Amino acid sequence: MKKTTETATAASDTAELLYAVTPEQIAEAIKAAGCSVTTLEHNGVGHLHSASQGVGFQVLWGNAGAAAGQFIDFTMSCPLRVQGGVLPQGLIAEWHRNKRFARIVEHGEMISMEMDVLVVGGVSQAYLNMTVQLWTQMMGQFFLHLRNFTAQEPAAAPAAQAAAVEEATPA
């Protein structure tokens, strides 16, 4: 009898899983994390813009799901412009050594903190909510990392040790 109860519970949990997400579902997860969100439409697809820690981020859609307007993965992205065009040596490597959920990508005078989210295989709405909360926490930790980073080179000037970045405006 216990096996039957466990199977029934597992079946009901599976019925509630999301195998693809819509912009509306992700917008709800962003709101659940305490952030406002703006939905813009471009070529029939909703694009999401929000902010955490006073800095904007966006949701970039990945692979399309089976139904129109659904996606099986997405990326949360926070693009920043590097003032002066040069980050202190080791700043990105130190971040990657200590953090595992969000990566930093360098594009010339721009850097972007990004976090991929996969829903293929099935996830719950609670998983999406917690993923967005994790993202907002990672943003806060990254900004602290930028402020507090000290280059390991003893000859580095104090002004060169702090990374100066500003929010990039979406194109």
C-alpha positions as CSV (number, residue, x, y, z in Angstrom):
1,M,0.0,0.0,0.0
2,K,2.9,2.4,0.8
3,K,4.2,1.9,-2.7
4,T,0.8,2.8,-4.2
5,T,0.7,6.0,-2.1
6,E,4.3,7.0,-3.2
7,T,3.4,6.3,-6.8
8,A,0.3,8.4,-6.6
9,T,2.2,11.3,-4.9
10,A,4.9,11.1,-7.6
11,A,2.3,11.1,-10.3
12,S,0.6,14.2,-8.9
13,D,3.9,16.0,-8.6
14,T,4.7,15.2,-12.2
15,A,1.4,16.5,-13.4
16,E,2.3,19.9,-11.9
17,L,5.7,20.1,-13.7
18,L,6.3,22.6,-16.4
19,Y,8.1,21.3,-19.4
20,A,8.3,24.7,-21.1
21,V,7.7,28.2,-19.9
22,T,6.0,31.4,-21.2
23,P,7.1,35.0,-20.6
24,E,4.1,35.4,-18.3
25,Q,5.2,32.5,-16.1
26,I,8.7,34.0,-15.8
27,A,7.3,37.4,-15.1
28,E,5.3,35.9,-12.2
29,A,8.5,34.4,-10.8
30,I,10.3,37.7,-11.1
31,K,7.4,39.4,-9.2
32,A,7.5,36.6,-6.6
33,A,11.2,37.5,-6.0
34,G,10.1,41.1,-5.2
35,C,11.1,42.7,-8.4
36,S,9.0,44.7,-10.8
37,V,8.9,43.5,-14.4
38,T,8.1,45.1,-17.7
39,T,6.9,43.0,-20.6
40,L,7.7,44.3,-24.1
41,E,6.7,42.6,-27.3
42,H,9.0,42.2,-30.3
43,N,8.1,40.1,-33.3
44,G,5.3,38.5,-31.4
45,V,7.5,37.4,-28.5
46,G,7.3,38.9,-25.0
47,H,10.6,40.2,-23.7
48,L,11.1,40.8,-20.0
49,H,13.1,43.6,-18.4
50,S,13.5,44.0,-14.6
51,A,15.9,45.3,-12.0
52,S,17.6,44.1,-8.8
53,Q,20.0,45.9,-6.6
54,G,19.1,49.0,-8.7
55,V,20.5,47.6,-11.9
56,G,18.5,46.3,-14.8
57,F,18.5,42.8,-16.2
58,Q,16.7,41.0,-19.0
59,V,15.5,37.6,-19.8
60,L,16.8,36.2,-23.1
61,W,14.8,33.3,-24.6
62,G,16.5,30.2,-25.7
63,N,15.0,27.2,-27.5
64,A,11.4,27.2,-28.5
65,G,9.0,24.7,-26.8
66,A,6.4,22.6,-28.6
67,A,3.7,25.4,-28.5
68,A,4.1,28.9,-29.8
69,G,5.3,31.4,-27.1
70,Q,6.9,28.7,-25.0
71,F,10.6,28.1,-24.3
72,I,12.5,25.2,-22.8
73,D,15.4,27.4,-21.6
74,F,16.2,31.0,-21.0
75,T,19.1,33.2,-19.8
76,M,18.9,36.0,-17.2
77,S,21.4,38.6,-18.3
78,C,22.8,41.7,-16.7
79,P,25.0,43.7,-19.1
80,L,27.4,46.3,-17.7
81,R,29.7,48.7,-19.4
82,V,33.3,48.8,-18.0
83,Q,34.4,52.4,-17.4
84,G,37.8,52.9,-18.9
85,G,37.5,49.7,-20.8
86,V,39.7,47.5,-18.6
87,L,38.9,45.3,-15.7
88,P,41.5,44.5,-13.1
89,Q,43.4,41.4,-13.9
90,G,41.9,38.3,-12.2
91,L,38.5,39.8,-11.3
92,I,36.5,37.5,-13.6
93,A,38.7,34.4,-12.8
94,E,38.2,35.1,-9.0
95,W,34.4,35.3,-9.5
96,H,34.4,32.0,-11.4
97,R,36.6,30.3,-8.8
98,N,34.1,31.2,-6.0
99,K,30.7,31.2,-7.6
100,R,29.0,28.5,-9.6
101,F,25.5,29.6,-10.6
102,A,26.2,32.7,-12.6
103,R,29.0,33.4,-15.1
104,I,30.7,36.6,-16.2
105,V,31.3,37.0,-20.0
106,E,33.5,39.8,-21.3
107,H,32.7,41.5,-24.6
108,G,35.2,44.3,-25.2
109,E,34.2,47.2,-23.0
110,M,31.1,45.2,-21.8
111,I,30.7,42.5,-19.3
112,S,27.6,40.5,-18.7
113,M,26.6,38.4,-15.7
114,E,24.5,35.5,-17.0
115,M,22.6,32.5,-15.6
116,D,21.1,29.8,-17.8
117,V,17.9,28.1,-16.7
118,L,16.7,24.8,-18.2
119,V,13.1,23.6,-17.8
120,V,13.3,20.7,-20.2
121,G,12.6,17.5,-18.3
122,G,10.1,19.3,-16.1
123,V,10.4,21.8,-13.2
124,S,7.9,23.2,-10.7
125,Q,6.8,26.8,-10.4
126,A,8.6,26.8,-7.0
127,Y,11.8,26.0,-8.8
128,L,11.4,28.9,-11.1
129,N,10.7,31.3,-8.2
130,M,13.7,30.0,-6.3
131,T,15.9,30.4,-9.5
132,V,14.9,34.0,-9.8
133,Q,15.6,34.6,-6.1
134,L,19.0,33.0,-6.6
135,W,19.7,35.3,-9.6
136,T,18.9,38.4,-7.6
137,Q,21.2,37.2,-4.8
138,M,23.9,36.5,-7.3
139,M,23.6,40.0,-8.7
140,G,24.0,41.5,-5.2
141,Q,27.1,39.3,-4.6
142,F,28.6,40.3,-7.9
143,F,28.3,44.0,-7.2
144,L,30.0,43.4,-3.8
145,H,32.7,41.4,-5.6
146,L,33.2,44.3,-8.0
147,R,33.5,46.8,-5.1
148,N,35.7,44.7,-2.9
149,F,38.0,43.0,-5.4
150,T,41.6,43.6,-4.8
151,A,44.1,42.7,-7.5
152,Q,46.8,40.3,-6.4
153,E,49.5,42.4,-8.0
154,P,51.3,44.5,-5.2
155,A,52.1,47.3,-7.7
156,A,48.5,47.8,-8.7
157,A,47.3,51.3,-8.1
158,P,44.3,51.5,-5.7
159,A,42.2,53.2,-8.4
160,A,42.9,50.3,-10.8
161,Q,41.9,47.7,-8.2
162,A,38.2,48.6,-8.1
163,A,36.2,47.7,-11.2
164,A,34.0,50.6,-12.3
165,V,31.0,49.5,-14.2
166,E,27.7,51.0,-15.2
167,E,24.4,49.6,-16.4
168,A,24.3,49.1,-20.1
169,T,21.2,50.3,-21.9
170,P,19.5,47.6,-24.0
171,A,19.7,48.2,-27.7
